[in-house]
Amino acid sequence: MDHSQCRVLAVDDEEAFREVIMSLLSEEGYPVATAVDGVEAINLLQQNLFDVILLDIRMPKVDGVEVLKYLREHMPDAQVIMLTGVTELKLAVECMKLGAYDFIAKPHSTPELLTTVERAYEKKQLLIENRTMKEELSRVVGPSDIIGKSNALKEVIRIAGRVAPTESTVLIQGGSGTGKELLAHFVYKNSNRKEKQFVIVNCASIPDTLIESELFGHEKGAFTDAHQQKQGLVELANGGTLFLDEVGDVSPIIQPKLLRFIQSGEFRRVGGNATLRADVRIISATNKDLREEVKLGRFREDLLYRLNVITITIPLLRERKEDIPDIVQFFLQSKLRSKTKKTINLEAIDLLMHYDWPGNIRELENVIERAAILSRGTVIDPADLSLGPSSPVEKEQSEIVGTSVSLEHIQRLHIEKVLKAQNWNKTSAAKILEISLKTLYTKIQQYGLKQE
């Protein structure tokens, strides 16, 4: 275990005991800070992030029980080990009911202390990993590996492989459905932070009023629904990687705060005055031309320079069509939920190779999944593929372009078609339409669109 990632705070009013603890843990590689009483401890906790707190129960001014209550309210993931005298074991048990991880009786044995600190840190890491795993499971992610042998894709992988072990910020550019999140995972998995958490923020799906709270957290009472203190995603990502998906949709109001965090690692929770620090690597992605957004005044130029130390552009699927057969085989073998395995014939592959794929890999996956479900046999042929104008709505769209029909009517038909093609998965539809999720919800309400 790499102890250098576990920040420890030792709180005890006995100077000799603090020095022993600090010396012992420092020799094991732990970064250690100390406090003489509860007041100093709370001051340190307001300005720094600690993983494990060794906390004496009996202290002047503010005792360990009060500090424990403060920690449970403001830093629920931090693990607290109570330091007790022999006569205080009953009180120590009460502290565990309040949320302490464990207690150690004074005088302690060195092996017991080191083992307890290490296990406490492992518990904190497990809590964060479980939380980030739930975030991952709630998302519709792409394939578990990058598929393709084209020269264009090989060049992307070469650049990503070289930048992955560095600490540089990476900006991934590409159209909707090209696999930007997948490439971000590749960079993370080949980085020096691969053992730490990978936290994803979809900037397009979070309303402007909430994104600051999601990123940096908030204090209790900061706004109407802030019933308790909440850690932000930058805190959860501390020591690991933060992936800002659709970063081009970040509100101009939040951009200065994001820039400050990237520059210094410092942030404040919404409604808080304390300046905190988090050590994260930033990977971002966008389907927008951020330089054009800068010219239009919608994106800060200095933030762009911070984000794109290294820029990787993923080619569109129509620019690497030679990868289509391999991608299709991967979908058929690994992604379909059907018990009956399906194959695809050469005529169908040829048809796929001649299509332009405006929705890129995501569209290809949807086409293959639909074909596999609707095909009557075990082999997918051209008749099973839904490409080009075929339905009455699609024909209507193709026939009215260039006529006297209003642009609003064409837009309504297009949005409705995309939603149906994505089985009303609004996140996928928004990405194909290259609009934010909140804009899509507005359009659905505006046009009175309903899922059949």
Residue pairs with C-beta under 8 A, 6 or more apart in sequence:
1 118
1 121
1 122
2 29
2 195
3 28
3 29
3 30
3 118
4 29
4 30
4 31
5 51
5 196
5 239
6 30
6 31
6 51
6 52
6 117
6 118
6 121
7 30
7 31
7 33
7 48
7 49
7 50
7 51
7 52
8 25
8 30
8 31
8 32
8 33
8 50
8 51
8 52
8 53
8 54
8 117
9 32
9 33
9 34
9 35
9 41
9 44
9 45
9 48
9 50
9 52
9 53
9 54
10 18
10 21
10 22
10 25
10 32
10 33
10 34
10 35
10 53
10 54
11 34
11 35
11 36
11 37
11 38
11 40
11 41
11 53
11 54
11 55
11 56
11 59
11 64
11 67
12 18
12 21
12 34
12 36
12 54
12 56
12 59
12 83
13 36
13 37
13 56
13 58
13 59
13 60
14 56
15 36
17 106
18 34
18 36
21 32
21 34
21 54
21 113
22 32
22 34
24 110
24 113
24 114
25 32
25 114
25 117
26 32
28 114
30 117
33 44
33 48
33 50
35 41
35 43
35 44
37 59
37 60
37 61
37 62
38 59
38 61
38 62
38 63
38 64
38 66
38 67
39 61
39 62
41 53
41 55
41 62
41 67
42 62
42 67
42 70
44 50
45 53
45 70
45 71
45 74
45 75
46 274
47 274
47 275
47 276
48 276
48 277
49 75
49 235
49 238
49 276
49 277
49 278
50 75
50 78
51 78
51 79
51 120
51 121
51 124
52 78
52 79
52 80
52 81
52 117
52 120
52 121
52 124
53 67
53 71
53 78
53 79
53 80
53 81
54 81
54 83
54 104
54 117
55 64
55 67
55 68
55 80
55 81
55 82
55 83
55 100
56 64
56 82
56 83
57 63
57 64
57 65
57 82
57 83
57 84
57 85
57 88
57 91
57 92
57 95
58 64
58 85
58 88
64 82
64 83
64 95
65 91
65 94
65 95
65 98
68 80
68 82
68 95
68 98
68 99
68 100
69 98
71 78
71 80
71 99
72 98
72 99
73 220
73 228
73 229
74 229
75 231
76 99
76 231
77 124
77 127
77 128
77 231
78 124
79 101
79 120
79 121
79 123
79 124
80 95
80 99
80 100
80 101
81 100
81 101
81 102
81 103
81 104
81 116
81 117
81 120
82 92
82 95
82 96
82 100
82 102
82 103
82 104
83 103
83 104
83 106
83 108
84 91
84 92
84 103
84 104
84 105
84 106
85 105
85 106
86 105
86 106
89 103
89 105
92 100
92 103
92 105
93 103
95 103
96 102
96 103
101 116
101 120
101 123
102 116
102 119
102 120
104 112
104 113
104 116
128 197
128 236
129 197
131 236
132 197
132 198
132 199
132 236
135 199
135 200
136 200
139 200
139 202
140 425
140 427
140 428
141 181
141 182
142 179
142 181
142 182
142 361
142 362
142 365
143 182
143 327
143 330
143 331
143 334
143 335
144 334
145 330
146 153
146 157
146 179
146 182
146 183
146 186
147 323
147 326
147 327
147 330
148 320
148 322
148 323
148 326
148 327
149 322
149 323
149 326
150 315
150 320
150 322
150 323
152 315
152 319
152 320
153 315
153 320
153 323
156 183
156 312
156 313
156 314
156 315
157 186
159 310
159 312
160 170
160 183
160 186
160 187
160 190
160 312
161 190
163 170
163 187
163 310
163 312
164 186
164 187
164 188
164 189
164 190
164 191
165 190
165 191
165 192
166 310
167 192
167 281
168 309
168 310
169 262
169 281
169 282
169 283
169 284
169 306
169 307
169 308
169 309
169 310
170 184
170 187
170 282
170 283
170 284
170 309
170 310
170 311
170 312
171 247
171 284
171 285
171 286
171 290
171 307
171 308
171 309
171 310
171 311
171 312
172 180
172 183
172 184
172 283
172 284
172 285
172 286
172 311
172 312
172 313
172 314
173 180
173 285
173 286
173 287
173 290
173 311
173 312
173 313
173 314
174 180
174 285
174 287
174 313
174 314
174 315
174 316
175 287
175 314
175 316
175 360
176 287
176 359
176 360
176 362
176 431
176 432
176 433
176 434
177 317
177 359
177 360
177 361
177 362
177 363
177 431
177 432
178 314
178 315
178 316
178 317
178 360
178 361
179 314
179 360
179 361
180 245
180 285
180 286
180 287
180 314
181 200
181 243
181 245
181 285
183 285
183 312
183 314
184 243
184 245
184 283
184 285
185 198
187 283
188 194
188 198
188 241
188 243
188 283
191 241
191 281
193 239
193 240
193 241
193 281
196 239
196 240
196 241
197 236
197 237
197 239
197 240
197 241
198 237
198 240
198 241
198 243
199 233
199 236
199 237
199 240
199 241
199 242
199 243
199 280
200 243
200 245
201 211
201 214
201 215
201 233
201 242
201 243
201 244
201 245
202 245
202 246
202 427
202 437
203 211
203 244
203 245
203 246
203 247
203 248
203 249
203 250
204 245
204 246
204 249
204 430
204 436
204 437
204 438
205 246
205 427
205 430
205 436
205 437
205 438
206 214
207 438
208 251
208 253
208 254
211 250
211 251
211 254
212 254
212 257
212 270
213 222
213 223
213 226
213 230
213 232
213 270
214 232
214 233
215 232
215 233
215 234
215 254
215 257
215 258
215 261
215 267
216 232
216 234
216 257
216 261
216 267
216 268
216 269
216 270
217 229
217 230
217 231
217 232
217 234
217 235
217 269
217 270
218 226
218 229
218 230
218 232
218 269
218 270
218 271
218 272
219 226
219 229
219 269
219 270
219 271
219 272
220 226
220 227
220 228
220 229
220 271
221 271
222 269
222 270
222 271
222 272
223 270
223 271
226 270
226 271
229 269
230 269
232 267
232 269
233 242
234 242
234 261
234 267
234 278
234 280
235 276
235 278
237 278
237 280
238 278
238 279
238 280
239 279
239 280
240 280
240 281
241 280
241 281
241 282
241 283
242 280
242 281
242 282
242 283
243 283
243 284
243 285
244 250
244 282
244 283
244 284
244 285
244 307
245 284
245 285
246 285
246 286
246 287
246 436
247 284
247 285
247 286
247 307
248 286
248 287
248 288
248 290
248 293
248 299
249 288
249 436
250 258
252 298
252 299
252 300
255 299
255 300
255 303
256 300
257 267
258 303
259 300
259 302
259 303
259 306
260 266
260 267
261 267
261 278
262 282
262 303
262 306
262 307
263 306
264 277
265 277
265 278
265 279
265 280
266 275
266 276
266 277
267 275
267 276
267 277
267 278
268 274
268 275
268 276
269 276
282 307
284 307
287 431
287 434
288 434
290 299
290 304
290 307
290 308
291 304
293 299
294 300
294 301
294 304
316 357
316 360
317 323
317 324
317 357
317 360
317 361
317 363
317 364
318 356
318 357
321 353
324 349
324 352
324 353
324 364
325 349
325 353
327 361
327 364
328 344
328 349
328 352
328 364
328 368
329 344
331 364
331 365
331 368
331 369
332 341
332 342
332 343
332 344
332 368
332 372
333 341
335 365
335 369
336 342
336 368
336 369
336 372
338 372
338 373
340 378
341 378
342 372
342 375
342 378
342 379
342 380
343 378
343 379
343 380
344 368
344 371
344 379
344 380
344 381
345 379
345 380
345 381
347 381
347 382
348 371
348 380
348 381
348 382
348 384
348 385
351 382
351 385
351 387
352 364
352 367
352 385
352 387
355 387
355 388
357 363
357 364
358 432
359 366
359 432
362 428
362 431
362 432
363 421
363 432
366 421
366 422
366 423
366 428
367 385
367 386
367 387
368 380
370 386
371 380
371 384
371 385
371 386
372 380
374 384
375 381
375 384
388 394
389 395
389 397
389 398
393 413
393 416
393 417
393 420
394 417
396 413
397 410
397 413
397 414
397 417
400 409
400 410
400 413
401 410
411 443
412 443
412 447
412 449
414 433
415 429
415 433
415 440
415 443
415 444
415 447
415 449
416 447
416 449
418 429
418 432
418 433
419 426
419 429
419 444
419 449
419 451
421 429
422 428
422 429
422 432
424 451
426 437
426 440
426 441
426 444
427 437
429 440
430 436
430 437
430 439
430 440
433 440
435 443
443 449
